[in-house]
Amino acid sequence: MLIRQLQDTAADAETVRAISRNTFRDPAAVTPGAPETPEPPESPDAAARIQQLAWIRHLVRTDPEGCWIAEQNGSAIGAALSIRREGVWILAFFAVLPSAQGKGVGRLLLERAAEHGRGCLRGLICASPSPAAARRYRQAGFTLHPTMRLTGKVDRAGLLDPGDIPVHPGSAVHTHLLDSVDRRTRGSAHGPDHAFMLAHYDELLIADTLAGSGYCYRDGGTVKLLAATSKRIATRLLREALARVPDGEEAVVGFLTAEQEWAVDVGLEVGLSLETRGYLAVRGMRPPTPYIPSGGFL
Ligand SMILES: CC(C)(COP(=O)(O)OP(=O)(O)OC[C@H]1O[C@@H](n2cnc3c(N)ncnc32)[C@H](O)[C@@H]1OP(=O)(O)O)[C@@H](O)C(=O)NCCC(=O)NCCS
């Protein structure tokens, strides 16, 4: 087996995407160690495909030394993509094909990616419910905080009162504000990741008042990332983001630890369903709050 650094090429991005499609499908349909079944049909959502490829290339471009791929006989079998942002090491993607799982490939990939985080006292991962992933992360010194996910159709009757904190659309001119809120909440700015999110997500919402500041990215029905200096501002932003989910789309708010009860309350108020799913894995820090992490950038 060969483990090599990913290149910022369309071919490598497509390879990581293929690993993702073949690994993160219905867990009931894949058995670790079994031979690979044919690839699931390509999603009809071309925009989602383009966004995922651009995300992979963004990670490889900003952090080439954090992004690794494992190959067996010339075929890719797994990948780990990680980034470093102001002293925080972030694992953004980690997957091994079902046929190659449970043989130590994940451990080797994670070791390579973690070398990129050397010197970072803090670490963050949005972890799937996979028991193998949980084992790897705990063994790497991460504390696992179980997370909840809200999904469903937004009941707009629960959103009639907009509240007294003004919220307005944001753009690249707000980058300093975004980075400042990041530093206050998670201890490190997203930096170049804001340019990606601004370019690829439907909208950025900003609240900036004397009482505090915050922001929220929404893409379709998904609340991608929210950070604020107070629960009051965070609540207002989440309500506004959910109010703007297009009719007919399912809302999704994920990776909520028990610290984010303010978000759970907003979701329940507007009729979303709550379930447990995955973990927020942290090292050298507490879960940021008030904060809804982005799966792709934390
Ligand atoms: C998580 C993942 C990348 C790990 O890759 P891998 O090659 O299977 O990992 P390894 O073989 O190095 O290690 C897996 C560990 O979990 C253990 N394990 C595997 N299945 C397990 C289970 N069902 N319950 C408990 N432990 C389990 C293995 O014994 C091994 O532990 P050990 O090395 O201490 O013996 C891979 O399983 C995967 O792609 N899972 C699905 C996608 C996913 O959820 N990715 C994580 C996103 S956050």
The ligand as an ORCA input file, in Angstrom:
! r2SCAN-3c Opt
* xyz 0 1
  C     -13.505      5.496     10.131
  C     -12.667      4.814      9.057
  C     -12.071      5.873      8.135
  C     -11.527      4.038      9.719
  O     -10.763      3.399      8.728
  P     -10.254      1.875      8.955
  O      -9.254      1.581      7.913
  O     -11.445      1.009      9.060
  O      -9.561      2.057     10.389
  P      -8.561      1.111     11.154
  O      -8.666     -0.288     10.630
  O      -7.212      1.726     11.140
  O      -9.105      1.243     12.629
  C     -10.423      0.978     12.972
  C     -10.458      0.659     14.437
  O     -11.822      0.544     14.856
  C     -12.068     -0.782     15.275
  N     -13.419     -1.091     14.804
  C     -13.839     -1.364     13.566
  N     -15.161     -1.558     13.563
  C     -15.582     -1.390     14.836
  C     -16.838     -1.495     15.488
  N     -17.936     -1.782     14.801
  N     -16.882     -1.270     16.805
  C     -15.764     -0.946     17.511
  N     -14.542     -0.859     16.956
  C     -14.458     -1.081     15.628
  C     -10.997     -1.630     14.649
  O     -10.767     -2.802     15.402
  C      -9.801     -0.678     14.737
  O      -9.309     -0.551     16.057
  P      -7.803     -1.038     16.451
  O      -6.871     -0.488     15.410
  O      -7.555     -0.461     17.789
  O      -7.892     -2.529     16.413
  C     -13.517      3.824      8.214
  O     -14.031      2.829      9.060
  C     -14.644      4.490      7.461
  O     -14.450      4.965      6.352
  N     -15.861      4.532      8.018
  C     -17.031      5.033      7.338
  C     -16.905      6.516      7.030
  C     -16.798      7.337      8.275
  O     -17.662      7.298      9.127
  N     -15.697      8.125      8.385
  C     -15.432      8.955      9.519
  C     -15.949     10.311      9.253
  S     -15.819     11.353     10.688
*
